[in-house]
Every structure is written in C-alpha cells, then in structure tokens.
Amino acid sequence: MKHRIASILLLVLLLPLVALTPTGGRIPSYAQHGMVVSASTIASEVGRDILKKGGNAIDAAVATAFALAVTWPAAGNIGGGGFIVYRDHQGKVTTFDFREKAPLAANAKMYLNEKGELIDELNHTGLLSVGVPGTVAGLYQAHAKYGKLPWAKLVQPAVELADKGIPISYALNQQAKNMRKTWEQFPSTMAVMYKGDKSYYEPGETWKQPELAKTLKRIKKNGRDGFYKGETAEKLAAFMKANNGIITTQDLEQYQAVERKPVEGTYRNVKVFTMPPPSSGGTALVEMLNILEGYDLKALGYKSADYIHVLSETMRRAFADRAEHMGDPDFNPDLPIAKLTSKEYAARLRKTITMDLASASDSSRYGQLYEGTSTTHLSVVDEQGGAVSLTYTLERSYGSQVVAEGLGFFLNDEMGDFNPVPGVTRTDGLIGSEPNQIKPGKRMLSSMTPTILEKDGKLFMVIGAPGGRTIINTVLQVILNVVDHDMNIAQAIEAPRIHHQWLPDRLNFELYGLSPDTQEKLKIKGHNINELNHNMQGNAMGIIVIPQSGLRSGAADSRSADGGVAGY
C-alpha cells in the first residue's frame, strides 16, 4: 500500500513535466482499479459502473458496446459486427470473431452491371449492401464463456438510455445535418434521426429511441435469440423482402460467432496479441512490427524524413500482402499467416527497402515485388488485470444509411468490404484477389486491429481504433510511439499519423503532421505525398497499465468528438 501511495504521489509530481513534452502535451486519465475508454463518454461511464459492481472486463465491454448502440449510432451497433481480443487476469488470451457474413443469396457478381462494371454505391448504400449482423452473437458468446455478471444487467443500461433518452451532442446534431440529403431516401431512418416534424434535435435536447429500446429489451430477455429469432428476426427479414434486401430468417438463425486463437508476435520488449483473419489487421500489424524491429527508430529521429520513409515502405509491403492473401479462413484454409508473421520473412522484406528511394506499388504483382470511415473501438481493463480490446463496425459512418424499420438500429454496409469485381485490381485501390471475393456465408475481410500487449508477462497496453484500412497503421504508430519514443498513452494517441496502403500509391499525412522540409525530402525520395485537411486516421482508444504502480492510464482520441475515459 505504501508503495502504491508513493507511486501515485510521484506521478502527481511528474505531471507538470509530462505536460511540457514536445509531442503534444496531452495528459492521460488515471484510475487505480478499472477503466473503460470508448467513443462515447456516456458509454464509457456505463462500462465503468459495471466494473464497480463487480463485473469483469468482458462484462464491461458488453455493457459499453450496447450503450454505444444508443449513444454513437454512426458506428456503435447491434446491426454490424466486429472482433474481441480478451486477456484474462491470469494471462490467457483468446479472440472472438463476430464479423458479418454474406447472405445465402449473395454471389460474386451481385454488384456488377451487364458489362461487368461495378454499379456505383450499390455495395455501400441500401439494403443490398447489408451483411448478416454479428454483434449480438459475438457479445453473447463472449459473455457466456467468460462473463461474470448476469446478461440482463449488462443490457439494462442501454435499455434505459434508449427509453429515457440521451442529450444530443453537437457531433450528433452536425451529423444529422450533414447526412440529411442521403437519409431522405430512407423513411425509416428519417423517423428515428429527426423529430416528428422532421426538424433536427438540437444540442442538449433529449433524444429518445423507443423502437431501439424494445429491440434491446428482447435481447436483454432472450439473449442471442432475442435478435436472431422471434420478433426482431421476423421484422428484419420482412423489411428486407419488402425493400429488395436479401437477408432472411434463415440467414439470421444460422449465424454463429467463432472463438479463434490470436495472432501473436513480439516487438522489442513487448509481446503482441491481436486478431486473426478474417481480420487482416493483426497479421499486417505483426508483419510491420517485425520489419521495423530491425531499425533503430529513435535514432532515425521522430517524424524525420528517414523515419517516415521507413514506416511508409513497411506499410506498403504489408498492405500488398494483405491484398494478395487475406480472406475468411473458413473459406481459405491455407492462408500463409505463419509465413507473413515470421521474423525470417520480415528480414527478407527489410532487405528490399532502400533509404534513398521509395518503392513502386505494382497492381499486377502484389507483394511479389518486395520478396527478394465508420468503426468504433473500446478498451477495458478491470481490477484483476483482465482486459478487452473490442472493435466493431457498420463499415462506413452509419453503414448502409438504413435504419431497420420498427427496430430502431442502423444496418451495416459490410458487403462493400468484399472484393466486388473478381480478378480486377487497379492502381486506384480496387482489389480483386480471390480470397476475399463474395460467396454465400463468407465473412468479408476486415482491417480491424484490436490488440493487447504484455511486458514481462504482465498486462501492459490495450489499444485499437476505427478508420477502415487506416486502422492497422493507427494501431502500429501508437505502439511505436509508446515503445520506441517513450510517449504516454495520450501523447501516443494524439501525435500526427501517416498512412500508406500500397494502392493507391500515396503517402497520406494529417494536417500539420510533417514540416515543409520533411515533405520536400520525401518527394526527393520518390514519395507521392498527400496532406489531409480532415481526419482520415481513425480515433484510437487506449489504456496502459503503468508497471511501477499498476495504475491504469487511459486516453480517448480527441479526433473522436464524443469520446471519453471513465475509471475508478
């Protein structure tokens, strides 16, 4: 006890020094017992309260995820899917895959016209873009195996939020204004997101969601069957049939989440546990860390031209491999995960990186050349040291843009994550490789990268982010910022980020993220650089357990308008 008090006092004394560091000066939030970080302060507080009532990390993650379905409808969801990486307090790590699936009536050419061309937006907007949702099944399975508190107690807070209403935030108000033209196509969406006279809910006004509350009550009472059978399933299937969707009650009843072994790796003095396929994120993350382990990144100089060059070239190689190899392991039993995550393979790739010249991204050769926007994330750490890294998604912000009529929740547009034009890969970023082509019952490829790190056998870090393909590189850079550059979790998350995804061959960086001198040096090396004037790099949510004191140190990315940390 004396040691812990002394550690806390030391941290208090050091806070002014932390605030003066040159990487942004953000100070994390601290908690002694448990902590939740998510895209919604309200939802984080729900999860924290579950921890205070004796729940474990799984319990808190489930409660937070359901709360996000009410407070953050752009991505928090019961109409989408995602992944959990879970480490119990004894160090056992497992994962849950509740990625959406293609409906049984889906086929590889369902989004093409008679000329074999992709019909604009057909795989991203409207009911034909919807994959069979997995969130409720995944949360229920994780809780059934590892949860502690009764299921009903975990769903009840979300029921109350939907029933009694939440205050409209500025972000939700602005999103409703920005999306109005799109949502006017869908009466069921207008009925939920606007008042009866179709006016906006203004910031601070109470927004009630009675239809969502009824759906959540069925889930609370009947668990998984409250979504995949009975009234909810029948209403969803009827809505699909009436509006050219193809999901049926059979699709819903047959859906199953899967518990899988994590992808594991090491980076310097930490051990990495992350998500296996159908997420590509974990494999790509470990591949990149293995490559970068061969460089003294600190000596290169944080955000120097050489540092950015090495990161970009590493990203380029991992994303080429992602495009060529990754897909649903149940349909692709020979995915070369062991090879892609091996130190030997990374060493070969490292030899192909030259410090003075950028590589080319060849759409016809994938990674062979080198051999020789809405999701949300939550992180939880409980008092016993159990941890959850959970990322789930509707795909783009608000998914298909369609609210399920009479059910109150947005449906995903995850079918857009399949390779839509078989065999066609182009320099603009369209990928057509076989492992991720559409087949009935298949899970579409994902970039979600929920990750947990250990140091000296103890829980060290829980991290993840939304952001489409940028997710992988966001998680990578936060880890590098902590491990290589000694940043605290807030500084590591707030630091400007870069992104390269092989195709299109473009190095993106955030506004003000690189100095003019660095930009010029990167151009000389042959990089096609592109400064973003908006946030395209996701909103990371992370927790570090400080080794000396055991304190939980957390931060919600300020790129997330409503994000927040809650601990006790």
RANOR-V485268 format. One record per residue. N is the residue number from 1. RES is the residue in one letter. PSI is psi in whole degrees, 0 to 359 (none if undefined). D_LAST is the distance of its C-alpha to the last C-alpha in Angstrom with 2 decimals. Layout:
n = {N,N}
res = {RES,RES}
psi = {PSI,PSI}
d_last = {D_LAST,D_LAST}
This chain:
n = {1,2,3,4,5,6,7,8,9,10,11,12,13,14,15,16,17,18,19,20,21,22,23,24,25,26,27,28,29,30,31,32,33,34,35,36,37,38,39,40,41,42,43,44,45,46,47,48,49,50,51,52,53,54,55,56,57,58,59,60,61,62,63,64,65,66,67,68,69,70,71,72,73,74,75,76,77,78,79,80,81,82,83,84,85,86,87,88,89,90,91,92,93,94,95,96,97,98,99,100,101,102,103,104,105,106,107,108,109,110,111,112,113,114,115,116,117,118,119,120,121,122,123,124,125,126,127,128,129,130,131,132,133,134,135,136,137,138,139,140,141,142,143,144,145,146,147,148,149,150,151,152,153,154,155,156,157,158,159,160,161,162,163,164,165,166,167,168,169,170,171,172,173,174,175,176,177,178,179,180,181,182,183,184,185,186,187,188,189,190,191,192,193,194,195,196,197,198,199,200,201,202,203,204,205,206,207,208,209,210,211,212,213,214,215,216,217,218,219,220,221,222,223,224,225,226,227,228,229,230,231,232,233,234,235,236,237,238,239,240,241,242,243,244,245,246,247,248,249,250,251,252,253,254,255,256,257,258,259,260,261,262,263,264,265,266,267,268,269,270,271,272,273,274,275,276,277,278,279,280,281,282,283,284,285,286,287,288,289,290,291,292,293,294,295,296,297,298,299,300,301,302,303,304,305,306,307,308,309,310,311,312,313,314,315,316,317,318,319,320,321,322,323,324,325,326,327,328,329,330,331,332,333,334,335,336,337,338,339,340,341,342,343,344,345,346,347,348,349,350,351,352,353,354,355,356,357,358,359,360,361,362,363,364,365,366,367,368,369,370,371,372,373,374,375,376,377,378,379,380,381,382,383,384,385,386,387,388,389,390,391,392,393,394,395,396,397,398,399,400,401,402,403,404,405,406,407,408,409,410,411,412,413,414,415,416,417,418,419,420,421,422,423,424,425,426,427,428,429,430,431,432,433,434,435,436,437,438,439,440,441,442,443,444,445,446,447,448,449,450,451,452,453,454,455,456,457,458,459,460,461,462,463,464,465,466,467,468,469,470,471,472,473,474,475,476,477,478,479,480,481,482,483,484,485,486,487,488,489,490,491,492,493,494,495,496,497,498,499,500,501,502,503,504,505,506,507,508,509,510,511,512,513,514,515,516,517,518,519,520,521,522,523,524,525,526,527,528,529,530,531,532,533,534,535,536,537,538,539,540,541,542,543,544,545,546,547,548,549,550,551,552,553,554,555,556,557,558,559,560,561,562,563,564,565,566,567,568}
res = {M,K,H,R,I,A,S,I,L,L,L,V,L,L,L,P,L,V,A,L,T,P,T,G,G,R,I,P,S,Y,A,Q,H,G,M,V,V,S,A,S,T,I,A,S,E,V,G,R,D,I,L,K,K,G,G,N,A,I,D,A,A,V,A,T,A,F,A,L,A,V,T,W,P,A,A,G,N,I,G,G,G,G,F,I,V,Y,R,D,H,Q,G,K,V,T,T,F,D,F,R,E,K,A,P,L,A,A,N,A,K,M,Y,L,N,E,K,G,E,L,I,D,E,L,N,H,T,G,L,L,S,V,G,V,P,G,T,V,A,G,L,Y,Q,A,H,A,K,Y,G,K,L,P,W,A,K,L,V,Q,P,A,V,E,L,A,D,K,G,I,P,I,S,Y,A,L,N,Q,Q,A,K,N,M,R,K,T,W,E,Q,F,P,S,T,M,A,V,M,Y,K,G,D,K,S,Y,Y,E,P,G,E,T,W,K,Q,P,E,L,A,K,T,L,K,R,I,K,K,N,G,R,D,G,F,Y,K,G,E,T,A,E,K,L,A,A,F,M,K,A,N,N,G,I,I,T,T,Q,D,L,E,Q,Y,Q,A,V,E,R,K,P,V,E,G,T,Y,R,N,V,K,V,F,T,M,P,P,P,S,S,G,G,T,A,L,V,E,M,L,N,I,L,E,G,Y,D,L,K,A,L,G,Y,K,S,A,D,Y,I,H,V,L,S,E,T,M,R,R,A,F,A,D,R,A,E,H,M,G,D,P,D,F,N,P,D,L,P,I,A,K,L,T,S,K,E,Y,A,A,R,L,R,K,T,I,T,M,D,L,A,S,A,S,D,S,S,R,Y,G,Q,L,Y,E,G,T,S,T,T,H,L,S,V,V,D,E,Q,G,G,A,V,S,L,T,Y,T,L,E,R,S,Y,G,S,Q,V,V,A,E,G,L,G,F,F,L,N,D,E,M,G,D,F,N,P,V,P,G,V,T,R,T,D,G,L,I,G,S,E,P,N,Q,I,K,P,G,K,R,M,L,S,S,M,T,P,T,I,L,E,K,D,G,K,L,F,M,V,I,G,A,P,G,G,R,T,I,I,N,T,V,L,Q,V,I,L,N,V,V,D,H,D,M,N,I,A,Q,A,I,E,A,P,R,I,H,H,Q,W,L,P,D,R,L,N,F,E,L,Y,G,L,S,P,D,T,Q,E,K,L,K,I,K,G,H,N,I,N,E,L,N,H,N,M,Q,G,N,A,M,G,I,I,V,I,P,Q,S,G,L,R,S,G,A,A,D,S,R,S,A,D,G,G,V,A,G,Y}
psi = {316,321,319,317,318,321,319,316,321,318,318,319,329,344,317,325,319,320,343,4,153,1,9,333,7,138,129,167,148,147,148,327,301,160,145,135,127,180,0,123,320,314,321,320,325,313,318,318,326,319,317,333,6,3,157,186,322,313,312,321,317,312,318,318,317,322,321,331,337,316,339,67,344,333,321,138,157,1,14,223,178,210,148,133,125,129,120,175,347,359,2,133,135,173,156,127,109,41,145,163,155,137,160,336,4,156,164,340,21,347,15,150,187,338,3,18,148,127,123,125,357,328,9,340,137,174,338,346,359,128,161,119,147,352,309,318,319,315,320,318,316,318,318,327,323,356,168,310,160,143,314,326,336,330,333,316,322,321,313,321,318,321,308,337,158,154,131,126,165,320,315,320,315,322,318,323,318,329,359,315,320,315,340,344,342,100,325,330,316,322,332,320,352,166,172,328,11,18,168,149,121,156,132,339,154,130,113,146,76,324,318,321,317,319,314,325,322,322,319,317,318,5,222,318,341,348,316,356,171,210,315,312,319,318,320,315,321,319,319,310,324,346,33,20,168,4,133,173,330,317,314,314,328,347,137,136,162,132,130,159,141,158,132,150,178,149,111,247,18,154,140,130,125,185,134,174,148,6,131,347,314,315,314,321,310,320,315,318,321,318,312,340,338,1,148,87,325,320,329,332,119,125,17,167,319,321,311,322,312,316,314,315,325,315,317,315,318,322,331,317,321,313,323,322,332,144,189,121,338,342,348,78,347,32,132,55,316,319,310,334,13,150,325,316,319,321,321,317,322,324,341,357,123,145,344,0,131,147,171,147,107,113,348,350,359,230,359,332,332,2,89,none,none,134,166,155,146,145,139,138,128,179,328,354,9,152,145,133,112,123,128,165,159,3,251,168,123,18,234,354,3,126,133,120,129,358,336,5,151,145,145,168,42,344,339,349,353,159,111,337,99,128,359,115,127,163,344,358,353,128,137,15,153,321,337,28,155,131,147,133,3,145,133,152,147,159,1,139,56,132,144,135,146,150,127,36,3,152,131,314,142,125,151,175,158,184,22,222,340,344,312,315,332,310,318,310,327,317,314,320,324,309,316,330,8,32,152,172,325,315,319,324,322,337,142,147,160,168,131,134,29,296,134,154,81,134,104,145,151,155,128,12,335,140,158,322,316,319,316,319,323,323,320,325,350,10,139,95,151,114,128,138,14,171,111,20,21,174,97,146,118,157,136,136,113,120,319,324,339,1,145,128,114,160,139,129,130,350,343,116,322,9,155,160,138,126,175,none}
d_last = {16.93,19.20,18.99,15.20,15.51,18.46,16.79,14.09,17.07,19.03,16.65,16.72,20.47,20.78,19.04,22.36,24.19,21.95,22.59,26.31,26.61,29.20,27.29,25.59,23.31,20.07,17.00,13.98,10.40,8.40,5.20,6.27,5.72,5.78,6.74,9.59,12.30,15.35,18.34,17.04,14.14,14.86,14.85,11.59,10.02,12.21,11.02,7.28,8.86,11.09,8.73,7.57,11.37,12.25,13.16,13.66,13.69,16.98,15.93,13.09,15.68,18.33,16.54,15.57,19.15,20.77,18.86,20.08,23.55,23.34,21.61,23.04,26.51,27.93,26.24,23.63,26.02,27.63,30.94,30.33,29.15,27.35,25.93,23.08,22.69,20.77,20.23,19.44,17.99,21.63,22.47,24.53,24.52,26.05,26.31,27.09,29.68,29.79,31.84,34.30,37.94,41.27,42.95,45.95,48.31,47.12,49.48,49.63,51.74,50.13,49.23,52.61,55.71,59.24,59.48,56.42,54.36,50.76,50.69,48.44,44.98,46.06,43.44,40.64,41.31,42.28,42.19,44.17,41.30,38.86,37.91,37.04,33.28,31.07,27.46,27.56,29.46,27.11,23.90,25.82,27.25,24.01,22.48,25.75,25.78,22.23,20.08,18.98,18.50,21.60,22.46,23.08,19.56,18.36,21.09,21.02,18.36,20.63,23.62,22.36,21.60,25.11,26.78,25.46,25.21,22.97,23.80,25.86,24.51,27.05,26.74,27.59,30.41,31.86,31.75,33.65,36.21,36.63,37.00,39.34,42.56,41.33,39.79,42.99,44.52,42.28,42.54,39.68,37.33,38.71,38.23,34.46,33.63,35.87,36.93,40.00,42.24,40.69,39.20,35.78,32.54,31.83,28.45,26.63,28.83,27.53,28.24,28.74,29.50,31.39,32.97,29.74,28.31,31.36,30.95,27.32,28.48,31.08,28.57,26.33,29.44,31.30,28.88,30.69,33.94,32.55,32.85,35.60,37.96,39.14,38.84,36.41,38.45,41.72,40.77,39.53,42.70,44.91,43.36,43.95,47.54,48.34,47.13,48.38,45.24,45.77,42.78,44.02,42.75,43.93,41.69,38.65,39.55,40.24,37.04,34.99,31.88,32.36,30.34,31.49,31.29,29.35,31.23,30.63,31.51,30.99,30.76,31.46,28.89,26.52,27.02,26.59,25.96,26.66,28.42,32.10,34.69,35.09,32.49,34.33,31.22,30.43,34.07,34.59,31.47,32.60,36.15,35.22,33.10,36.09,38.45,36.38,35.92,39.57,39.04,37.72,35.61,34.55,38.24,39.18,37.13,34.07,35.41,38.98,41.66,41.96,38.22,38.17,41.42,40.12,36.99,39.17,41.78,39.21,37.72,41.28,42.13,39.07,39.48,43.18,42.37,39.83,42.57,45.18,43.44,40.25,40.17,39.28,39.78,41.16,44.00,44.23,44.18,45.32,42.64,42.92,39.24,40.13,42.52,40.29,37.40,39.71,40.03,43.80,43.70,41.42,43.90,46.71,44.92,44.06,47.77,48.50,46.43,48.53,47.07,49.65,49.92,47.73,48.56,49.92,48.14,50.90,50.33,53.08,51.82,48.01,46.77,50.25,50.91,48.33,49.21,51.72,31.76,29.37,26.64,22.87,20.27,16.71,14.77,12.21,11.01,9.98,9.42,13.22,13.84,15.19,15.36,16.94,18.80,20.34,22.95,25.09,27.74,30.56,32.41,33.31,31.38,31.88,33.79,37.29,36.73,37.64,35.66,36.84,39.02,37.85,34.60,32.56,31.12,32.34,34.26,34.01,36.83,36.21,39.93,40.12,38.43,41.54,44.42,46.52,49.95,50.96,52.34,51.85,49.72,50.19,49.30,47.32,44.62,46.01,45.68,48.03,47.63,48.16,44.92,43.06,45.86,45.47,46.33,45.64,42.51,41.38,37.88,38.01,36.87,33.43,31.88,28.26,26.69,23.31,22.89,21.03,22.05,22.36,23.42,25.24,24.38,20.60,18.16,18.28,17.81,17.26,19.34,21.52,23.14,25.59,29.01,31.88,33.64,31.73,28.61,30.04,30.79,27.47,25.63,28.39,28.09,24.33,24.90,27.91,26.15,23.59,26.06,29.24,28.27,25.30,23.17,19.41,17.79,18.11,21.69,22.56,21.63,23.25,26.45,29.55,30.56,33.90,35.17,38.33,39.00,42.62,44.14,44.67,45.42,43.27,40.67,38.19,36.03,33.77,35.19,35.52,34.24,37.47,39.91,43.51,44.81,42.52,43.52,47.17,46.87,45.26,48.13,50.61,49.08,49.71,46.33,46.37,43.46,41.90,39.57,37.27,36.96,33.97,30.84,32.07,29.63,26.67,23.04,21.06,17.40,16.06,13.57,14.81,13.84,15.40,18.09,18.52,15.06,13.16,10.42,9.38,11.29,11.76,14.29,15.95,19.68,21.19,24.09,22.08,22.71,19.86,17.29,13.68,10.30,7.16,3.76,0.00}
